[in-house]
Amino acid sequence: MNMDQSINYLSKFGIELTSEQYTKNSEKTVVVGMSGGVDSSVCALLIKMQGYKTIGIFMKNWEELDDSGQCSSQKDYEDVTAVAESLEIPYFSINFVEEYKENVFKSFLEEYEAGFTPNPDILCNREIKFKVFFEKARELGADYLATGHYCQKMVIDGVPTLVKGEDQGKDQTYFLYTMQQKVLEHVLFPVGSLQKKDVRTIAEDYNLATASKKDSTGICFIGERNFKNFLSTYLTKQQGSFVRLDDKKQLGPHDGYCFYTIGQRKGLGLGGPGGPWFVADKDKETNTVYVVEGEKHPALYADELTCDELSWVNERPSFPLSCKAKIRYRQKDQDCTVIEKEEGLFVKFSEPQRAIALRQSIVFYKDNICLGGGMISSRGLSHFEAQN
C-alpha cells in the first residue's frame, strides 16, 4: 500500500491524513500490542497505513491449558504471526507471565478471598500493558505504543486527554482510568474513532487472518471457560448458607461466600418456589450469602458511596464536582455530585444505583472525557436498610 492509496482508503472512515503527516509519521516508530484479535490486528494495519515504522509485539501473560486442553496463547500468537506477515511488519513475543502473576493474578486471588469481586482487566492495564509493556516499547526505541482499545486520545487546550471511543457500545475508558498523562502522551488508539462494524470491514478488505475471529469475552486470563470451576482450583470451597435477607431464613447451601458477587443471579442453584434470587450482601465471618427476591428489591439499591485509591488521568479536579460516573463496565453514565472528604470521595447519585459492589471501580466523566476514578470503599444505606 502506498501513501496515496492509504490516504484515500482512510478517508472513507473519517480518518484524515495528509501527505505531510504521512511523511512526518515515517520518522516515528510505533510498537503495536497485538493480542491475536481483530481489534489489535486492525490497529497494526492502521498504524502502518499512516506511515509509521510499525513493530508488532505479542504479550504472553498467562501459561495454562484451557478446558479443551489447548494453550490459547499459542493460537493467538499464530494469528499474530499470520497478520504481521501479511502486513509485512516485524513481530515478536515478550513473556510477562511472572509479572502478571505477581502484579495482577496474586491481587485478584487476594481480593476474591476477602469476599470482593476485583476487575483484573483494570489492573492488567495499569501494571502490565501501560507499565512494563510500555516501558519495554520505549526501551526498544518506540516513539509510541499503540493498542486496539476503543477509546481516543485528544489534545484539548494543549493537554493529551482520554476520551470515550466513537462506538459508545464498545468504549473501554472504564478500564483505562488509571492511565497517567505522561504515559498517554506516548500512546495511540487508532481504532477509537471507528465503529466496531468498520473495524470488521477494514479487516475483511485487507484479508486479515483475524477478520472473522470471534471477540474474546470474560476475564482476560480465564477466557470463556467456567469461571467458578477456574476459581475453585485456587480457592478452597467452604460450604455456607444462602439466607433470605428479609426474614433470615436459610434457603440452602453454597460453596463459599467468595464465589458470589453482589447483584449476581445466575449460578446460585436456588430452586423451588419464589425467586428469581439475587445476591444482596455477604458476611465473611459467618460465610453467609444473603439473597433477595426480584431485581427491584430495595436491598439492591443505594444512593451513595465512598471511594479511595484515586487516580486521575490529568489534573485532580476541583471539588465539589458535578459530573457523571459509572460503577461497572457498560453501565450508562449516571449523574452525581462528588465531595472530597478525609477518607476519600463521597459520591451522591441523582438516581439509585443497583448492586454497588465494594472494591469495584467507579470512573468519573465530564461529557466524553474520562477524568479518572477510584475503588469503592463503602456503600450508603440500601433502601431496604433505610426502611428498617
Secondary structure, DSSP 8 states (H G I E B T S, - for coil): --HHHHHHHHHTTT----HHHHHHHTT-EEEEE--SSHHHHHHHHHHHHTT-EEEEEEEE------TTS--HHHHHHHHHHHHHHHHT--EEEEE-HHHHIIIIIHHHHHHHHTT----HHHHHIIIIIIIIHHHHHHHTT-SEEE---SEEEEEETTEEEEEE-SSTTT--GGGGTT--HHHHTTEE-TTTTS-HHHHHHHHHHTT-TTTT-----SSTTTTTS-HHHHHHTTS----EEEEETTT--EEEEES-GGG--TT--TT----SSS--EEEEEEETTTTEEEEEESTT-GGGEEEEEEEEEEEESSS---SSEEEEEESSTT---EEEEEEEETTEEEEEEEEEEE---TTSEEEEEETTEEEEEEEEEEE--BHHHHH-
